[in-house]
Structure formats: C-alpha cells, structure tokens
Amino acid sequence: MKKLDSGINYARYALGEITVIALRDGYVDMPPSRLRQAGDRPFGSDLPAQVDLVAGMLRLSVNAFLIIDHGQHILIDTGAANAWEPTMGLLPRALAEAGVARDNITTVAVTHTHADHVHGLVAADGTDAFPNLTRLLIPQEEISMFDSIGRLARFQQRRMPLGDGFKLSPCVTAIAAHGHEVGHTAFEVSSAGETLLIWGDIVHVPSIQFERPELTWEYDTDQDQACVTRHRMLRQAAKPNFFVAGSHLEFPGIGKITESDGAFRYTAL
C-alpha cells in the first residue's frame, strides 16, 4: 500500500488496483474515564503516562474512508456533520479537497450506527449529503437503531441490511466485528495481494490499546466481546501485506500492525 498524495483533510493511497482515500471529519474530546480496565473500572490517578491527553482530555480523530474500485465509489462511514460537536463535520470539505464530487458516491456502508458514523448522511444545510446514493448498507443487527434516528428518517426506505460476508464489490467484503456495538462491522478491501482492514471502532485510544488490547471503552456495548474482537482483528492485521484503517486512529488513520510477544504496535503509513 502506497500513499499517493495528501492534503489537510485527505490522504490518497493505492492498494493494488484500488484507490483508498482517508477523509478527515474532525475530532472529538472525551474524558480519560472513558478508557476502562477489567471489570469496567475507569482510570483515575493510575492513568498510564503513555496515554496522550490534550488539555486533560482524550482527543479522538474521526475518520471516514472512500474506496474507489474500478470507478465505483464506496464510502465507509459518513462522519457526524453538524449533529454532534462543532469540531466535526469536515467530510464534505475533505472530499472537495481530494477532488471527489459527492455526486459520485453511490454506495455508503456504515460500521455501526453511532452518531459520528451515520449523521453525515445529512449535510449541514439539511440536504442529502450524497444526492446519487443508491445503496445504503447498515449492519443487520442495527437496522432498528438506525430507523429510530429521527434525523435520518428519510433514508428508511433506502437502507439495506448488511451481514457477515456481504460483498459490496468483488474486492470489498463485510466482516462481523461485534462488541463495540451489536452489529459493529469491519470491511476487508483486497487487491493484487494486499488487504486493507477498515475496522471502525476497534481501537479508540491508540497510545495504549495496541500495547494493552485488554483495555476497553465505556461505550462498548459488550466490553468482553469487544476485547475478544480487538485481539482477533489485531492478529489478523499483523499478517504480511495487511494494513488497517481506523475511525479513531490519528488522521489519516491508515497504517501497519506488527506483533511481538503478544503486544501489538501500530505504524502510520
């Protein structure tokens, strides 16, 4: 996988014959208590020194990823638009900076239905962010959750269920990655012997969760399952010719995983 070019809010890569564009939606600051030890215990004065803080807060990048597979534009996650913090909602600007018209995006798939992954379906001015959207793929376990979001009511007739093994294109496959949310889903993108694992919210705090993947997140619906899934995904991503893309890895959120003595290390690409 090779970086081709980048700007403030995007980075473009070649994965075999496929183009992948990392898109910056912004960031959100969270209290360190969101990071949890075994037994759902928050850290206090025992917070490890290696955990990166900004003004006493955890700063999480919010990223989305566009796959261009032989002309087909598939967007994974949509950011938050203006539905959450004012530090988010940069996705339309990122697309424009990358030279991609929103009209070209015909497929959107979401890793799960949390606000920073689905609310960007509606632009800040209230219009459809992707006017030519023909496929909106939602994890099947979260269809009812999606339908309960009033802001997104207009999409109920267009959304389709997404399950483990679903092929978005010949090169893009959905992979069940439950735990953070009941239907949390990752996507494997493969071309010419290389694979990119777009894994959503497998890691929230990269400064420590690679080294200590047993640490969980307050908003993990099932923390035990999230932990098991994180270990599985890390082992998978540590294989040769594998790369990862994470919603909350520091932008652009794409890199390589290596494993040594049961600990993992992330190197940005």
Buried (B, 14 or more C-beta within 10 A) or exposed (E): BEEEEBEEBBBBBBBBEBBBBBBBBBBBBBEBEBBBEEEEEBBEEEBEEEBEEEEEEBBBBBBBBBBBBEEBBBBBBBBBBBBBBEBBBBBBBBBEBBEBEBEBBBBBBBBBBBBBBBBBBBBEEEEBBBEEBEBBBBBBBBBEBBBEBEBBEEBEEEBEBBEBEBEBBEBBBBBBBBBBBBBBBBBBBBBEEBBBBBBBBBBBBBBBBBBBBEBBBBBBBBBEBBBBBBBBBBBBBBEEEBBBBBBBBBBBBBBBBEBEEEEBEBEEB
